[in-house]
Amino acid sequence: MENFSFTVNPQTSASVHDHGIVILHLGSGQLYTSNETGARIWRRIEQQLPLEAIADEISAEYQIDRSASREHVVAFLAELEQHTLIQREMVS
């Protein structure tokens, strides 16, 4: 996933609130929820930041080890991608 950024699937609609995020996949009608960390990652996906930049930000924001941050971000992105909420794109 190193050389990739992600974009939001156009068939999704998200609502960010104080305690997290709710994402609706319009094609399937499925709802997904996450906490405020997930909402922060989602916002960075909307900005099309690459994985490494997202992991750096999460590490700094929550004062956790960079490798642990990256591991958690990768797992979250994989989950979003599995449910077709985001799409992977090559970073040039």
Buried (B, 14 or more C-beta within 10 A) or exposed (E): BEEBBBEBBEEBEBEBEEEBBBBBBEEEEEEBEBEEBBBBBBBBBBEEBBBBBBBBBBBEEEEEEEEEBBEBBBEBBEBBBEBBBBBBEEEE
